[in-house]
Amino acid sequence: MSESDCISNFTSDNPSLEKLDREMQKGYKLQLEGNNSEVLHLWSETWKDIKYLMDQYGTPDINSFDDVFNGTQLVYNWAGDFEIELGDAARRDREYCQQRIDFCREYLERYNDPLEMNAKNMKADIAETYFLLGKTDEGNKLFEQLVAEDPKWGWGWIHWSDQYYLWKDDHKEPDRAIDILKQGLDVPGLEDKFDLLERLKDIYCEPIESDSTRVASRKTRRKHDN
């Protein structure tokens, strides 16, 4: 189906590229206003529209769809922002955990490079969510797979260690977190080595307790990756 045929089939109630762009930008406006619940509702529908439009246009992956979409914001970038919203929501309310897992998995199914930064972040986010659900065995298994796929990615080790210290409210396990970070430091050619050493310093010298510090850490990781 040609692009013009696709557009002619849309009605005002159906997804379109123009509507998709408006939904994304409205979500960012709601973010600035602090309306997180509305952002989650709106962007959940936005993701459904993205999947629908990708199928309609026959685009096999997110990057190909971004070329067709040509919106104010790349879907690639928006996806990371939506995931942060889902992650914050899952920490407030475990009811959002499955939605977060589903979104990340669906994104990965529509992405063509499993070792690209967004894809690695999504894999880490799935593993983290299993820790939130108390399924540590599954979470550890997924982190093991992640660092095996790309052992040089320092943030893979950092994110894994954070489950035992930074993100753990009660009964922190600094020894386990340190052990994971030291495994990462042993990897030849490790990337993000400075960040990993900073996390070690935080555990040894400056315990991280505040929610604001945790949120800043998540945003730093995304900013550093992009």
N, C-alpha and C positions, 0 to 999 in steps of 0.2 A: 504494500500500500504506500502510495506517495505521500509526502508531507502535506500537500494541498488536499488530498483525499481525506487524510486524518483530520485536518482542521475542519473540513466541511461536515464531518460526522458529529462534531461536538455541539452540544446545546449549552445554554447558559448554566444549566445545572450539572453538567458533566465536567470532568477535569480538562483543562487546557493549559498550555504553557504560560499564558498570561495570568490565569487564575493561580497557577502554582507559584509564580513569582510574587503575586500579591500576598498569598498565604505565608510564604517565607518571611517577607518584609513585615507583615503584621505581627508575626511571632517575635521578631526582634524588637519591635516597638513595645509589645507586651512585656518582654524581658526587662526593658529599661524602666517600665512602670512597676516592676516587681510582681506581675500577675503570673506566677509560675504555673499554677494549675491550669490557667487558660492557655498558656504556651504549650503545655503537654497535650491538652485536648486538640488544639489547632494543629500542632505539628504531627500528631499521630495520624490525623486525616491527610496531612501533607504527604506523609510517607506512603499512604495508600495510593494517593494520586500519582506519586512518582513511579511506583511499581506499575500502575495501570498505563501511564503514558510511555514508559519504557517498552512495555509489551506492544502498545499500539504503534509506536514508531519503529519497532524491531531493533532497538538498540540493545546489544548483548551485555553491556557493562556500564558502570556509572560514568566513566570518562567519556565514552561514546555519547551517552545521553547529555552530558554537559555541553558537548559540541552542538547538539540540536537545541538544547534548552536556551543557552546564551542569556541566562537571567542575571539579575543584579548580584546574586550570590551563587557561587558554584555549589552544586549538590554535594560535591566532595567536602567542602568546608562546612556547609550546613549540617551534614551528617554528624560531624564531630561536635557541633554545638548542641544538636538534639540529644546526642548520647550523654553529654554532660548534664543536661536537664534530667534525663532518665536516671542517671547515676545518683544525682542529688535526691531525686524523688524516692528512689529505692532505699536510700539510707534513712529517709524519714518514714517511709511506709513500705514494708516488704511486699505489699501487693503489686508494686511496680517492678519487682525483680524479674518475673517471667517476661514482661513486656520488654524489658531491657535486653534480656537474653535473645528473645525472638528478633528484635530489631537488629542487633549485631549480627546474628546468624543470617538473616535475610540480606543484610548489606553485603556480607562476605560472599554470599551466593551470586551477587551481582557485581562483584569486583574481580578483575582479571589478574591481579598480582598479589599472591598471598603474603609476600614479604614487603609490600609497600607499607609506608608508615601508618596510614589510616587503618589498613587491614590488621596490622600487628596490634594497634591500639584496641581495635574491636575484640580481638582474641583475648587480650589482657582483661578487657572489661567483662567479658563472659566469665572468665576464670574468677575474677573478683566477686562477681555476683553470686557464684556458688559459695564463696566464703560468707557472704552476707546471709545466705540461706542456711548456713551451718553445715554445708556439705563440703567440708574441708578436703576430704579425699579426692572428690571430683575436681575441686579447685586446684589442688596441688598437681593432679595429673595433667590438667590443661596448661598450667604454668610450665611444667616439665617439658611438655610438647613444644611450647612457645620458645623457650630458651634453647631447645635442641634444634629447632628450625633456624634460629638466628642467634647463636650464643654471643655474638659481638654487640648485640643491641643492649646497651647498658640499662635502658629503662625497663626492659623485660625483667631483669634481676631486681631492680628497684621496686617495681610494681609488685612483684611477688613478695619481697621482704616486707613491704608495707602492710600486708595482710596480718602480719604478726606483731606489728608495732604501731605504725602511724595510724592505721584505721581501726585498731583494736582498742575498744574503750576499757574493757576489763581484762585482767589477767594477761597483760602484755607479755610477750615472749621475746625479749631483746636478744637472747642468745640464738634463737632460731633465725631471727631477722638478720643478725650479724653473720651467721653461717652462710645464708643465701647470698649476701652481698660479697662475702669473701670468695665464694665460688665464682661469682662474676668477675672479680678482680683477677682471678687466675687465668681468665680467657685471654689468649694472645690477641693483640690488636683490638681490645675492647673499646667500643665507642662510648661516649658520654661518661668517661672515667671520672671526670671532675664531679659530675652530679652524683655518682655512686659514692665517691669519697665524702661528699657533703652529707649524704644520708647517713653514712657511718658516723660522722662527727655528731650529727643530730642525736643519734642513739647513745653514743658514748658520753656526750657533754651537755647537750641541750635537748632534753626530752620534749617532744612535740605534743602538746595537749589540746590546743584550742581548735575549734571548728574552723575559724578563719584561716589558720595556718594550713589546715588540711585542704580547704577549698583552693587556696593559693597554690598549693603543690599540684593539684589536678590541672589547674589552668596553666601553670608553668610547663608542665609536661606537654600539653597540647601545643602551646606556643613554641616550645623548643623543637617539637617534631615537625611543625609545618614550615 
